[in-house]
Amino acid sequence: MNLARFPRRGYVTTPTPLEFLPNFSKALNAGINVYIKRDDLLPGAAGGNKTRKLDFCIADALRQGADTIITCGAVQSNHCRLTLAWAVKEGMDCHLVLEERVKNSYSPTASGNNFLFQLLGVKSVTVVAGGSDMPAEMEKVAAALRAQGKKPYIIPGGASNRIGALGYVSCAEETLRQLFDLGIAIDHMVVPSGSAGTHAGIIAGMIGNNAGIPVTGIGVNRKKDVQQAAVLKLANETLDFIGVTAQVPAEAVIAFDDYVGPGYSLPTPAMIEAVKLLARTESILLDPVYSGKAMSGLIDLARKGYFPNNANVLFLHTGGSPALYAYLDTFRDAPVAG
Ligand SMILES: *Cc1c(COP(=O)(O)O)cnc(C)c1O
């Protein structure tokens, strides 16, 4: 695959670390060796997966002469934080449209990513009700800015279109190169599956390279069949965009919905266990909305014998730890007497 012909800004300056998790694997005690790909350490304020996608999306915006970026997300969106961060770096304005997926969940004084929107100097925040037509809401903001002489460019939620997904095709290639250099044979990869660009890009990259590494997605929002259809469609659009003739077979796309719990962004006991276990064995911070639920899926699947005995399983850490600070009460232990 020749990704070099697509414009990008060069936000990913070095491969993110790929590490074995000896203490976590031992504590899990489920007959697998867990490795982690540290995309939480990507550049961009507080890091995370959207940097890889924005590398390509913002290059496209600049190529089209844009001076302003509009995007959307949930009230604690990592994607919004990183889009704003890279827009700042590029000297562009950034406007956010936030969807209250949980009723009354927006508070202008909330901590976590919301605090960072303010700190990084967001130009405007428009809050809309859950279930709103987000492309239409962003278009309204764009029309108002155009009337003021601005040149806005809209990046879809999660930067999950075929341009953004190139970032995760590139991550798949980076990962395969690292596994070769380190001499590690990975049997299975586990990835969070939200707006689908990450999962779709990884699958496209693995299939496009005939890697033979099965990928399991852990959904954080939508039902299994809906999510799988979204990932499959975007993965095939992305392969087509790159010019790869191979197609993704439907059975290669798995996105379990068993770990969502009561809904998007709402805590589950298994997510809390996963976040605490990784923090207390490896000093690595997951997040409550994506990587924590994805890791709770990996843990449960390992305990159920889903992976072959002694398998090397690679977990993609997509970042998101700033959201922890908007969930303090969720993670607080009972006070220790003494
Ligand atoms: C957006 C996000 C994801 C999900 O990635 P998608 O490409 O939207 O599926 C996972 N983890 C974190 C921390 C995110 O911000």
The ligand as an SDF file (V2000), in Angstrom:
LIG
                    3D

 15 15  0  0  0  0  0  0  0  0999 V2000
  -12.5690    8.2570   19.5930 C   0  0  0  0  0  0  0  0  0  0  0  0
  -11.9380    7.3310   20.5550 C   0  0  0  0  0  0  0  0  0  0  0  0
  -11.9780    5.9410   20.3550 C   0  0  0  0  0  0  0  0  0  0  0  0
  -12.7470    5.2890   19.2560 C   0  0  0  0  0  0  0  0  0  0  0  0
  -12.1930    5.4720   18.0010 O   0  0  0  0  0  0  0  0  0  0  0  0
  -13.1620    5.5190   16.7530 P   0  0  0  0  0  0  0  0  0  0  0  0
  -12.2850    5.7250   15.6060 O   0  0  0  0  0  0  0  0  0  0  0  0
  -14.1290    6.6520   17.0120 O   0  0  0  0  0  0  0  0  0  0  0  0
  -13.8990    4.2280   16.7020 O   0  0  0  0  0  0  0  0  0  0  0  0
  -11.3190    5.1320   21.2370 C   0  0  0  0  0  0  0  0  0  0  0  0
  -10.6520    5.6420   22.2890 N   0  0  0  0  0  0  0  0  0  0  0  0
  -10.6010    6.9600   22.5170 C   0  0  0  0  0  0  0  0  0  0  0  0
   -9.8710    7.4350   23.7220 C   0  0  0  0  0  0  0  0  0  0  0  0
  -11.2410    7.8570   21.6680 C   0  0  0  0  0  0  0  0  0  0  0  0
  -11.1920    9.1570   21.9160 O   0  0  0  0  0  0  0  0  0  0  0  0
  1  2  1  0
  2  3  1  0
  2 14  2  0
  3  4  1  0
  3 10  2  0
  4  5  1  0
  5  6  1  0
  6  7  2  0
  6  8  1  0
  6  9  1  0
 10 11  1  0
 11 12  2  0
 12 13  1  0
 12 14  1  0
 14 15  1  0
M  END
$$$$
